[in-house]
Amino acid sequence: MTHLAYDNVDDFIAKQKLYSELSQKKKNIFKALMSPCWTFVKLYFFKRGFMDGWHGFVIAKIYSQYTFWKYIK
């Protein structure tokens, strides 16, 4: 059984942008620069996203972009 939460990558990115706007955290430049790096490392290496190849890389990259948007908006 395959569960697809999104139809395509554009839908996934649009939803992440919406979530980042809803979070409305205080702007913090340090967190905006460091948190996305940590998010990528955590997802790609510690949670073994590299085992999924290109898909794991894209998901880690998109989540790190979401983390950046969350702290910069």
N, C-alpha and C positions, 0 to 999 in steps of 0.2 A: 504494500500500500504506500502510495506517495502522497504526502500532504504538502501542497503548495500554498503558502500564505499570501503570496503576491503573484500577479500575472507576469511581471517582468521587473527588471532592475529599476526602471524609471518609477514604477509604483512604489517600490521599496524606498527609494531616495525621497520621493514626495512625502511619504508617511514619516520618515525620519526628520525631514525639515519641519513638518507640522508639530511633531513631538518636541523638537528643540524650541520652537516658538512658544509652546504651551508651558515649558519648564520655567522660562523667565528668571534665570538666576542672575545674580549680580555679576557684572563684567569683571573678569579677572584675566589679565593678559598672560600671567605665568601659567595658570591652569589651562588657558586656551592653547598654549603651546606644548605643555608637557603631558596633559591628560590624553590627547589623541595619540601621542607616541606610545604611552603606556597601554592604552586600549588596544592598539595594533599588536604590540608585543604579547600582551596577555592572550588575545584571541588567536593569533597566528602561531605562536610558539607554545605557550603554556597549555592552551586548550587544543593544541594539535591541529589547527586549521590547515597547516601545510600538508597534512595527510589527504586533504580534499583537493589538492592541486590548485588550479586557477580559481575555482569557486571559493575555496577557503581564503585565498588572497583577496578576492573582490569583497567578500563579506567583511573581513577584517578591515579593509580600507574604507568601506562605506560606514562601518560603525565608528571608525576613528574620525571620519568627517562629521558624523552626527555629534560626537563628543566635542569637536571643535565648534560647531554651530551652537551647541548648548551653552558653551561658556563665552562665546563672542557676542551673542545677540543680547 
